[in-house]
Amino acid sequence: MSISVRETGLAGVLEIQPQMHGDERGSFCEVWNADDFARHGIRTQFVQDNHSVSRQRGVMRGLHYQLAPFAQDKLVRVVRGSIFDVAADIRPNSPTFGRWIGVELSAARWNQLLVPAGYAHGFVTLEPDTEVIYKVSRPYSRDHERAIRFDDPRLAIAWPVDASAMQLSEKDRLAPTLDVSDLSELREEQA
């Protein structure tokens, strides 16, 4: 397997492009190979795969994160459709605290985004019937789950879908902003 890795400007957040192999039958690609990723310095051990299906364009999921000991690294890819995928640095002691990056991930491009623990993660679908698969390094824990508003003015994320056209869960609609979120537990994780 061969992958190319692009740094995004936020520590540890990487866009990964696997190499495609094709012929008259179609195509083949290894989307995860621990040895190949390790050659690029990515040594995350994933424990679970998640799969979401969004029926409409404009479905917003996020911004989510989990606290230690269930803080998750995520490797996100799209198997049908496309998304605008966002990682926001919420590590209080980080020099890039409050900064975010957005990458369009699509089934057509086969690109992936690695989002380390310490970042809030979310995406909005750009096409109907979009399917997203992502690996996580820790299992889900309701007691450790947290969220930040997708439209937090401090983050000022430039979503490519108008907020009035987005479909959100009640949990995401009621999420606090970064300024009122209790990030003290993240501060302790960084110490």
Phi and psi in degrees as GROMACS dihedral restraints (atoms count N, CA, C in turn):
[ dihedral_restraints ]
;  ai    aj    ak    al  type     phi  dphi    fc
    3     4     5     6     1  -137.7    20    10
    4     5     6     7     1   133.9    20    10
    6     7     8     9     1  -127.9    20    10
    7     8     9    10     1   154.2    20    10
    9    10    11    12     1  -111.1    20    10
   10    11    12    13     1   143.4    20    10
   12    13    14    15     1  -123.3    20    10
   13    14    15    16     1   127.4    20    10
   15    16    17    18     1  -115.1    20    10
   16    17    18    19     1   125.4    20    10
   18    19    20    21     1   -74.5    20    10
   19    20    21    22     1   146.8    20    10
   21    22    23    24     1  -105.6    20    10
   22    23    24    25     1    -8.5    20    10
   24    25    26    27     1   101.8    20    10
   25    26    27    28     1    -9.8    20    10
   27    28    29    30     1  -113.6    20    10
   28    29    30    31     1   128.8    20    10
   30    31    32    33     1   -52.3    20    10
   31    32    33    34     1   121.7    20    10
   33    34    35    36     1    85.5    20    10
   34    35    36    37     1   -14.5    20    10
   36    37    38    39     1   -85.9    20    10
   37    38    39    40     1   116.2    20    10
   39    40    41    42     1  -128.7    20    10
   40    41    42    43     1   140.0    20    10
   42    43    44    45     1   -94.1    20    10
   43    44    45    46     1   129.7    20    10
   45    46    47    48     1  -118.6    20    10
   46    47    48    49     1   131.8    20    10
   48    49    50    51     1  -121.1    20    10
   49    50    51    52     1   105.8    20    10
   51    52    53    54     1   -71.1    20    10
   52    53    54    55     1   155.4    20    10
   54    55    56    57     1   -83.1    20    10
   55    56    57    58     1   130.7    20    10
   57    58    59    60     1   -93.1    20    10
   58    59    60    61     1   143.7    20    10
   60    61    62    63     1  -122.2    20    10
   61    62    63    64     1   127.8    20    10
   63    64    65    66     1  -138.8    20    10
   64    65    66    67     1   156.9    20    10
   66    67    68    69     1  -152.0    20    10
   67    68    69    70     1  -164.9    20    10
   69    70    71    72     1   -62.0    20    10
   70    71    72    73     1   -19.2    20    10
   72    73    74    75     1   -81.0    20    10
   73    74    75    76     1   -25.8    20    10
   75    76    77    78     1   143.9    20    10
   76    77    78    79     1  -137.6    20    10
   78    79    80    81     1  -141.2    20    10
   79    80    81    82     1   164.6    20    10
   81    82    83    84     1  -143.9    20    10
   82    83    84    85     1   145.1    20    10
   84    85    86    87     1  -156.2    20    10
   85    86    87    88     1   134.5    20    10
   87    88    89    90     1   -85.9    20    10
   88    89    90    91     1   117.2    20    10
   90    91    92    93     1   -91.5    20    10
   91    92    93    94     1   -17.3    20    10
   93    94    95    96     1  -148.7    20    10
   94    95    96    97     1   124.4    20    10
   96    97    98    99     1  -143.2    20    10
   97    98    99   100     1   111.0    20    10
   99   100   101   102     1   -56.7    20    10
  100   101   102   103     1   -41.5    20    10
  102   103   104   105     1   -65.9    20    10
  103   104   105   106     1   -44.1    20    10
  105   106   107   108     1   -66.4    20    10
  106   107   108   109     1   -42.8    20    10
  108   109   110   111     1   -62.9    20    10
  109   110   111   112     1   -39.4    20    10
  111   112   113   114     1   -62.1    20    10
  112   113   114   115     1   -34.7    20    10
  114   115   116   117     1   -61.9    20    10
  115   116   117   118     1   -20.7    20    10
  117   118   119   120     1  -101.6    20    10
  118   119   120   121     1    12.8    20    10
  120   121   122   123     1    83.9    20    10
  121   122   123   124     1     7.9    20    10
  123   124   125   126     1  -100.5    20    10
  124   125   126   127     1   107.1    20    10
  126   127   128   129     1  -117.9    20    10
  127   128   129   130     1    25.1    20    10
  129   130   131   132     1   -65.5    20    10
  130   131   132   133     1   136.5    20    10
  132   133   134   135     1  -101.8    20    10
  133   134   135   136     1   113.3    20    10
  135   136   137   138     1   -88.7    20    10
  136   137   138   139     1   143.6    20    10
  138   139   140   141     1  -119.1    20    10
  139   140   141   142     1    -9.4    20    10
  141   142   143   144     1  -157.2    20    10
  142   143   144   145     1   144.7    20    10
  144   145   146   147     1  -111.5    20    10
  145   146   147   148     1   136.6    20    10
  147   148   149   150     1  -117.2    20    10
  148   149   150   151     1   150.2    20    10
  150   151   152   153     1  -138.1    20    10
  151   152   153   154     1   119.4    20    10
  153   154   155   156     1  -114.7    20    10
  154   155   156   157     1   146.2    20    10
  156   157   158   159     1  -123.3    20    10
  157   158   159   160     1   126.7    20    10
  159   160   161   162     1  -120.1    20    10
  160   161   162   163     1   120.2    20    10
  162   163   164   165     1   -75.7    20    10
  163   164   165   166     1   -27.3    20    10
  165   166   167   168     1  -116.1    20    10
  166   167   168   169     1   158.3    20    10
  168   169   170   171     1   -70.6    20    10
  169   170   171   172     1   142.3    20    10
  171   172   173   174     1    91.0    20    10
  172   173   174   175     1    12.2    20    10
  174   175   176   177     1   -75.9    20    10
  175   176   177   178     1   122.2    20    10
  177   178   179   180     1  -102.2    20    10
  178   179   180   181     1   128.5    20    10
  180   181   182   183     1  -127.5    20    10
  181   182   183   184     1   111.2    20    10
  183   184   185   186     1   131.7    20    10
  184   185   186   187     1  -179.7    20    10
  186   187   188   189     1   -90.7    20    10
  187   188   189   190     1   122.6    20    10
  189   190   191   192     1  -115.5    20    10
  190   191   192   193     1   153.2    20    10
  192   193   194   195     1  -159.5    20    10
  193   194   195   196     1   166.0    20    10
  195   196   197   198     1  -126.9    20    10
  196   197   198   199     1   149.0    20    10
  198   199   200   201     1   -85.4    20    10
  199   200   201   202     1   157.6    20    10
  201   202   203   204     1   -61.9    20    10
  202   203   204   205     1   147.5    20    10
  204   205   206   207     1   -88.4    20    10
  205   206   207   208     1    15.8    20    10
  207   208   209   210     1  -109.1    20    10
  208   209   210   211     1    14.8    20    10
  210   211   212   213     1   -59.4    20    10
  211   212   213   214     1   136.6    20    10
  213   214   215   216     1  -115.5    20    10
  214   215   216   217     1   135.9    20    10
  216   217   218   219     1   -85.7    20    10
  217   218   219   220     1   144.2    20    10
  219   220   221   222     1  -129.5    20    10
  220   221   222   223     1   141.6    20    10
  222   223   224   225     1  -119.8    20    10
  223   224   225   226     1   110.2    20    10
  225   226   227   228     1  -107.8    20    10
  226   227   228   229     1   135.0    20    10
  228   229   230   231     1  -146.5    20    10
  229   230   231   232     1   158.7    20    10
  231   232   233   234     1  -110.3    20    10
  232   233   234   235     1   131.1    20    10
  234   235   236   237     1  -106.0    20    10
  235   236   237   238     1   -12.7    20    10
  237   238   239   240     1  -153.4    20    10
  238   239   240   241     1   131.8    20    10
  240   241   242   243     1    85.9    20    10
  241   242   243   244     1  -149.4    20    10
  243   244   245   246     1  -158.3    20    10
  244   245   246   247     1   156.6    20    10
  246   247   248   249     1  -138.7    20    10
  247   248   249   250     1   159.7    20    10
  249   250   251   252     1  -101.9    20    10
  250   251   252   253     1   110.7    20    10
  252   253   254   255     1  -102.6    20    10
  253   254   255   256     1   133.7    20    10
  255   256   257   258     1  -126.6    20    10
  256   257   258   259     1   137.8    20    10
  258   259   260   261     1  -121.6    20    10
  259   260   261   262     1   127.1    20    10
  261   262   263   264     1  -118.9    20    10
  262   263   264   265     1   127.6    20    10
  264   265   266   267     1   -74.0    20    10
  265   266   267   268     1   114.7    20    10
  267   268   269   270     1  -116.8    20    10
  268   269   270   271     1    18.7    20    10
  270   271   272   273     1   -80.4    20    10
  271   272   273   274     1   111.0    20    10
  273   274   275   276     1   -56.6    20    10
  274   275   276   277     1   -30.6    20    10
  276   277   278   279     1   -94.0    20    10
  277   278   279   280     1     6.9    20    10
  279   280   281   282     1   -82.0    20    10
  280   281   282   283     1   141.9    20    10
  282   283   284   285     1   -66.9    20    10
  283   284   285   286     1   -15.4    20    10
  285   286   287   288     1  -109.7    20    10
  286   287   288   289     1    20.9    20    10
  288   289   290   291     1   -52.5    20    10
  289   290   291   292     1   130.9    20    10
  291   292   293   294     1    87.1    20    10
  292   293   294   295     1    -6.7    20    10
  294   295   296   297     1   -88.2    20    10
  295   296   297   298     1   154.6    20    10
  297   298   299   300     1  -138.5    20    10
  298   299   300   301     1   161.0    20    10
  300   301   302   303     1  -131.6    20    10
  301   302   303   304     1   150.9    20    10
  303   304   305   306     1  -130.2    20    10
  304   305   306   307     1   136.4    20    10
  306   307   308   309     1  -133.5    20    10
  307   308   309   310     1   133.7    20    10
  309   310   311   312     1   -80.0    20    10
  310   311   312   313     1   120.2    20    10
  312   313   314   315     1  -106.9    20    10
  313   314   315   316     1   139.1    20    10
  315   316   317   318     1  -146.4    20    10
  316   317   318   319     1   155.4    20    10
  318   319   320   321     1   -64.2    20    10
  319   320   321   322     1   -32.7    20    10
  321   322   323   324     1   -67.1    20    10
  322   323   324   325     1   -36.8    20    10
  324   325   326   327     1   -90.7    20    10
  325   326   327   328     1   -23.7    20    10
  327   328   329   330     1    65.5    20    10
  328   329   330   331     1    14.9    20    10
  330   331   332   333     1   -77.2    20    10
  331   332   333   334     1   159.2    20    10
  333   334   335   336     1  -133.1    20    10
  334   335   336   337     1   159.3    20    10
  336   337   338   339     1  -125.4    20    10
  337   338   339   340     1   126.7    20    10
  339   340   341   342     1   -93.9    20    10
  340   341   342   343     1   120.2    20    10
  342   343   344   345     1  -118.0    20    10
  343   344   345   346     1   108.7    20    10
  345   346   347   348     1   -75.3    20    10
  346   347   348   349     1   162.9    20    10
  348   349   350   351     1   -55.3    20    10
  349   350   351   352     1   147.7    20    10
  351   352   353   354     1    98.7    20    10
  352   353   354   355     1    -4.1    20    10
  354   355   356   357     1  -118.0    20    10
  355   356   357   358     1   140.1    20    10
  357   358   359   360     1   -81.5    20    10
  358   359   360   361     1   142.7    20    10
  360   361   362   363     1  -127.1    20    10
  361   362   363   364     1   140.7    20    10
  363   364   365   366     1  -161.9    20    10
  364   365   366   367     1   165.0    20    10
  366   367   368   369     1  -151.0    20    10
  367   368   369   370     1   158.8    20    10
  369   370   371   372     1  -124.0    20    10
  370   371   372   373     1   137.7    20    10
  372   373   374   375     1   -76.5    20    10
  373   374   375   376     1   142.1    20    10
  375   376   377   378     1  -104.5    20    10
  376   377   378   379     1    -9.0    20    10
  378   379   380   381     1  -142.0    20    10
  379   380   381   382     1   154.6    20    10
  381   382   383   384     1   -67.6    20    10
  382   383   384   385     1   158.7    20    10
  384   385   386   387     1    53.5    20    10
  385   386   387   388     1    47.6    20    10
  387   388   389   390     1   -90.5    20    10
  388   389   390   391     1   135.6    20    10
  390   391   392   393     1  -119.8    20    10
  391   392   393   394     1   130.9    20    10
  393   394   395   396     1  -121.7    20    10
  394   395   396   397     1   133.2    20    10
  396   397   398   399     1  -119.3    20    10
  397   398   399   400     1   132.0    20    10
  399   400   401   402     1  -141.3    20    10
  400   401   402   403     1   140.3    20    10
  402   403   404   405     1   -88.4    20    10
  403   404   405   406     1   146.4    20    10
  405   406   407   408     1  -130.6    20    10
  406   407   408   409     1   150.6    20    10
  408   409   410   411     1   -90.3    20    10
  409   410   411   412     1   -10.3    20    10
  411   412   413   414     1  -139.7    20    10
  412   413   414   415     1   151.0    20    10
  414   415   416   417     1   -70.2    20    10
  415   416   417   418     1   161.6    20    10
  417   418   419   420     1   -67.4    20    10
  418   419   420   421     1   139.4    20    10
  420   421   422   423     1  -136.3    20    10
  421   422   423   424     1   112.0    20    10
  423   424   425   426     1   -56.2    20    10
  424   425   426   427     1   -38.5    20    10
  426   427   428   429     1   -68.4    20    10
  427   428   429   430     1   -20.5    20    10
  429   430   431   432     1  -108.3    20    10
  430   431   432   433     1     0.4    20    10
  432   433   434   435     1   -76.8    20    10
  433   434   435   436     1   138.4    20    10
  435   436   437   438     1  -140.9    20    10
  436   437   438   439     1   164.6    20    10
  438   439   440   441     1  -147.1    20    10
  439   440   441   442     1   156.1    20    10
  441   442   443   444     1  -128.5    20    10
  442   443   444   445     1   143.6    20    10
  444   445   446   447     1   -55.6    20    10
  445   446   447   448     1   134.3    20    10
  447   448   449   450     1   -65.1    20    10
  448   449   450   451     1   -26.8    20    10
  450   451   452   453     1  -108.4    20    10
  451   452   453   454     1    29.2    20    10
  453   454   455   456     1   -56.2    20    10
  454   455   456   457     1   122.7    20    10
  456   457   458   459     1   -64.1    20    10
  457   458   459   460     1   -26.9    20    10
  459   460   461   462     1   -67.2    20    10
  460   461   462   463     1   -38.6    20    10
  462   463   464   465     1   -77.8    20    10
  463   464   465   466     1   -37.7    20    10
  465   466   467   468     1    50.9    20    10
  466   467   468   469     1    51.8    20    10
  468   469   470   471     1   -70.2    20    10
  469   470   471   472     1   132.4    20    10
  471   472   473   474     1   -89.6    20    10
  472   473   474   475     1    75.1    20    10
  474   475   476   477     1   -65.7    20    10
  475   476   477   478     1   140.0    20    10
  477   478   479   480     1   -82.3    20    10
  478   479   480   481     1     2.1    20    10
  480   481   482   483     1  -120.0    20    10
  481   482   483   484     1   133.3    20    10
  483   484   485   486     1   -61.2    20    10
  484   485   486   487     1   136.6    20    10
  486   487   488   489     1   -56.8    20    10
  487   488   489   490     1   -34.0    20    10
  489   490   491   492     1   -68.4    20    10
  490   491   492   493     1   -18.2    20    10
  492   493   494   495     1   -98.2    20    10
  493   494   495   496     1    -0.8    20    10
  495   496   497   498     1   -82.8    20    10
  496   497   498   499     1   148.2    20    10
  498   499   500   501     1  -109.2    20    10
  499   500   501   502     1   123.1    20    10
  501   502   503   504     1  -125.6    20    10
  502   503   504   505     1   155.5    20    10
  504   505   506   507     1   -73.8    20    10
  505   506   507   508     1   160.6    20    10
  507   508   509   510     1   -60.8    20    10
  508   509   510   511     1   -39.8    20    10
  510   511   512   513     1   -58.5    20    10
  511   512   513   514     1   -45.0    20    10
  513   514   515   516     1   -71.6    20    10
  514   515   516   517     1   -34.5    20    10
  516   517   518   519     1   -64.0    20    10
  517   518   519   520     1   -33.7    20    10
  519   520   521   522     1   -95.7    20    10
  520   521   522   523     1     4.1    20    10
  522   523   524   525     1   -61.3    20    10
  523   524   525   526     1   145.7    20    10
  525   526   527   528     1   -75.5    20    10
  526   527   528   529     1   164.0    20    10
  528   529   530   531     1   -80.2    20    10
  529   530   531   532     1   166.4    20    10
  531   532   533   534     1   -59.0    20    10
  532   533   534   535     1   -39.3    20    10
  534   535   536   537     1   -66.9    20    10
  535   536   537   538     1   -27.4    20    10
  537   538   539   540     1  -104.9    20    10
  538   539   540   541     1    -3.2    20    10
  540   541   542   543     1   -70.7    20    10
  541   542   543   544     1   144.0    20    10
  543   544   545   546     1   -85.2    20    10
  544   545   546   547     1    95.9    20    10
  546   547   548   549     1   -95.1    20    10
  547   548   549   550     1     9.2    20    10
  549   550   551   552     1   -60.2    20    10
  550   551   552   553     1   -34.9    20    10
  552   553   554   555     1   -66.5    20    10
  553   554   555   556     1   -33.5    20    10
  555   556   557   558     1   -69.7    20    10
  556   557   558   559     1   -37.0    20    10
  558   559   560   561     1   -60.3    20    10
  559   560   561   562     1   -42.0    20    10
  561   562   563   564     1   -64.9    20    10
  562   563   564   565     1   -35.6    20    10
  564   565   566   567     1   -65.4    20    10
  565   566   567   568     1   -33.6    20    10
  567   568   569   570     1   -77.8    20    10
  568   569   570   571     1   -21.5    20    10
